[in-house]
Structure formats: C-alpha cells, structure tokens
C-alpha cells in the first residue's frame, strides 16, 4: 500500500520505516535490517538508510514509502495516486523506476491516478471509473511492452490510447 | 541593530523605572516596611544571596521531584487509559475535577495527611497533583494524534494492540508528552510555593517560606529579594524546559 503522501513515521530512519512491516510480522532482527536495506537499495535510497523523513525530499520520501511496500515481496500492490504531489521530472523518473521494480517479481499493481497520460504510461490495462458511485465505465488495453521503451510518450500508440482513455473518461463524467 | 534595540529598550525602561522608584521613596519619605527603595532590595538580595539560593534550591528540588512523580504516574495512567476506553472515561472526570479545583483549597488537606512533622511530604504531593494533569492530558491526546494513514498501514500489516501502542501511538505522542512536561514543570513550582505557604512552618524552608517569614516580620526588602529569586528561578526553569523541548523535538523529528 502506498498513499498520496509518503506517510512515514517521522521518528524512524528510512531503514526503520522500511523495517516496520517485517517487524510487525515477527521476522528476526538481523533479517529485518538486511531485507529493509535491500528494499531501500532497490528504490535508489541505498545511501540514505539513516536519514529521517524530514531530511528526505518529496520524491525520496515516496521512494522510501515504496520500499516499505515492497519489503514484504507482496503479490498485490495498491498505489493510491502516489506521484500526485511530485513535480513532473521526479514523477517521470519514479514512473520508470517503478516499472523497472515491477519487472523483477511482476506483482499485480493497482495504480490509482487522475492523470490520463500517467495511467497510459504505467498500465497494461487502464480501467476508467465513473464518479460516485464508482463503477467501471471502460477498460482499455495499452498495446505496448512494459517497462516502456525510451520516448514511448511520443509514439502513436501512446497518443492514441491516451485520447481513447480521455474520451471514455469524458463520457463517464457526463450525468445520465 | 535590531538586537541591540531589543536588549537596550527594556534595559533602559527598567533602569528608568528603578530610578523613579528610588527617587519616589527618598523624596516622599515612604516607610521602608511599606515600600523599600530598590537600593534596599538590592542590599537584601546581596546579603541574603547564599541563604536565598539555598531556599530556592530546596523549592526547586521539591518541584522537580514532584514533576518526576507526576510524570511516571501520569504517563502510565495515560497509557492504560489508551488501552481501555472504559478506564479512560472513568479517569477523565476525576482528572478534570482535580484540575479544576483551586489548589489552595485542597492544600490544607495535604498538610493534615502528611502530618505536622512532615510538611515536605505535603509539598511534594501537592506539587505532584498539579503537575499530573498537563502530562496526563498531553499523553492521552498525543496517543490519539496518530496519522490515520499510518494507522491503516499498521492494520494492513496485522499489528496487535500492543504493537500498535508501543510502535505507533507512543512514539506519535512524544511531542505532546514533552509539551505536557514543560507546562507541568511551571505548575509544579506553583504547587510547591502554594503548599509552602499553607504549611507555613519552619519544617519546610523553601523560598516561599522565606517570603512568608520576611512578610511576617515586615522586612519588606527581604520579601522583595525572595520574590525576585523565586521569579528568577521560575524563569530559568521555564527556559531550561524550552531548551529541553526543542532538543527532544529535534531528536524526534531528526533535525
């Protein structure tokens, strides 16, 4: 589970935060430290194990939050608008990193976003939801390889899928 | 420049007021039992400094002891209350009632309970009673002020009630508990002073007793001197706790 904000415990270091799920699960201490450090390494925070959340930037906080979600090797991950508070550069870097992380164990990721292009970039399948009550309005497959090739945002597949999703979204928003 | 002004401005005002006070006393022939001139207060302060400092230390150490007692009892009761809603609603009206009752009103009771031979015990107990509430309410409200998203994460990871308390709620409560201690430290001094006044015997010779004693003898300059020492002590204690609070928060937050 990853929220819109990093949601880290301010009194714990990055390593301590990433250790929480394992500690609560009763994993032995030495293994906890080692796996948490490995998870942080994976998200690119290998040099920041001892840093507190207050010392991390927004993007780094999100990475730590991601490490905490990945540390248990989950088969399902729910990411609730994880990049919505980040600037565009950080958001794109994290998107590629997340897809790279996904390609290792290929867990199922449910990625909630309000950004059409982000949805098309991240997902193999885009599910468009209606506003209250939230129902599935449409489902669109993105016919391209994951993780994305460089320059995917400029390809025709990307543009056309994004247009299709936008159209479905507009239709779903209309009151019936 | 601004710093200089912020130091010089109050210093000048104080110097001016002292000079006016001194002049008024001398020119108006005010009897010194009514209002001693600042020079007489300064002399009393200078002569009495060692014994006043000792008396202030006695009161301070009593207040700190009371603070420690209040801290242990308030935090542990707060923790128990956090675990049981029933206990919390049972304790709450009592705690509020005790806090709302004027301290002076219950002080004589404590003096009776402690016995005429042990006024020191009454003073510690009374100071601890006033110091209890801010720490207790800080603990209880701090234990509730958990980030709801972190809370649902702990749900997701299947945390037990005990794990939740020790790993999530207690660390979340640290800032509120520290703040409670800062408030309680000031109140503990108030409690100690009130209790010394009520005990009013030579058995507990703290700074408040020195004020009382000087007042009874109409040695107003010595009274002033003792009050100044008490005020200084309270201000220094408050400053010390502000520094402690800042340090504790910096440690908690990591910067």
Interface residues (C-beta under 8 A of the other chain):
Chain A: X1 X3 X5 X7 X9 X10 X11 X12 X13 X20 X21 X23 X24 X25 X51 X52 X53 X54 X55
Chain B: X147 X149 X150 X152 X153 X154 X156 X157 X158 X159 X163 X167 X168 X171 X172 X174 X252 X253 X254 X255
